[in-house]
Amino acid sequence: MLQGLRTAIYFVPDVAQGRDWYARTLGVQPYFDEPFYVGFNVGGFELGLHPGAPETGHQGGVEVYWGVAEIQAGLDHFLAAGASKLQEIQDVGGGIKVVQVLDPFGNRFGLIENPHFGK
């Protein structure tokens, strides 16, 4: 079912500054670059930058997403296993879809369908 760890999202107060710093530091340019999200392909994994501010509930920190071939099937699988849905499936652009569930122990568990990464 899971295709492996795909994405780690870092919350930054200014996405443009974060993009520039990570591009210099990682030595790669982003493959997805929008004001609401920047994604870098680093060795087959995604390092994402998302605006972090008090209104989003995030200041710093990281969220991780596990790859699935089909987001609805992945969500259904986790819900059937006893997870709780934290949000609806979101199409975040570029054919990429994400959703988060809460496992029975209170941990956030992210799923991502990203056609830009292999299986």
N, C-alpha and C positions, 0 to 999 in steps of 0.2 A: 504494500500500500504506500508507504513513505518512500520517497526517492532519495532521501538524505537531507542533511541540513543545507539550505539554499541561501538564506538571507539573514544578515544581522543589520538591524536598523539603529543608527545612532541619532539621538535627538540633539539638535544644535540650535542656538538662539538665532543665527542668521545663516540661511541655507547657502547664499552666495559665498560668504566667507568660508563656510565649512567646505563647500565644493572646491574652492581654490586651494585651501590648505590640504585637503585630502588628495587632490590631483597632484600637487607638488610632492607630498609625502609618499604616496603610493606609486608615483611615476606612471600613472595611467589617467586618461581622460574618461569622464562619465559616458556611459552608453545611453543614459536617460537623464535629461537635464531640464527640469521644470521648476518654477518657483515653489511648488508644493512638495517636491521630492527630487532627489538626485540619486542615481544608481550607478555604481562602479562594478564592473566585472573584474574580480580579483582572483585569478587562479581557478576560474570556474564557479566561484561563489560570489554572491552579491553583498557589497557593503553599501548600505543605503543611508541617506541623510534625510531627516524629516524635521520640519520646524518644531522646536521645543519651546514652549512658553507656558506661563501659568494657565492660560485659557485652554490649552490642550491637555493639561494634567500631567505633562512631562517636562522635566528639567533635567537634562542629561539622562543617562541610562541607555539601555539596549533592549530591543525586542528581537527575538529570533523567529524565523519562519522555516518550516519543513516543507519540502517540495512534494506536490501531488500531481498526478497526471490530469485529474479532473476535480475541480474545487468542490462541486456539489457532492460528488461521491465521497470525497475525503471528509467533508463536514458531516454527512449522513453517518459515516462510519464512526466518527468520534462521538456523535450524539447518541448513537445506539449503544456505545460502550459506557455511557454514563456521564459524558462531558456536558457542559452547559454552554449554549451559544452566547457570546458576549456582544456580537454585532452581526449584521447581515453581511453577506458576501459583497465585497466592494470591488468594482472594476476601477483600477487606479491608472489606467491608460496603457497603451502599447500592448494590449492583449493580456495584461497581467491582472490577476484576481487574487484577493487575500481575504482571509477571515480569521477571527480568533475565537477560541473556546476556552473555557475554564475547566481544568481537570478536576476530579473529585477531591483533590487535595489543596485547591485554591491557587494553582499555578496557571498563568496564561500560556496557551499553546497556539502558536500561529501556523497556519497553512497557507501555501502560496502555489498558484498555478502560473508558471512563467514560461512562455514559449521561447524566450531568449536563451534558456539554459537547457542542455540535453537531459536525458533521463538518467 
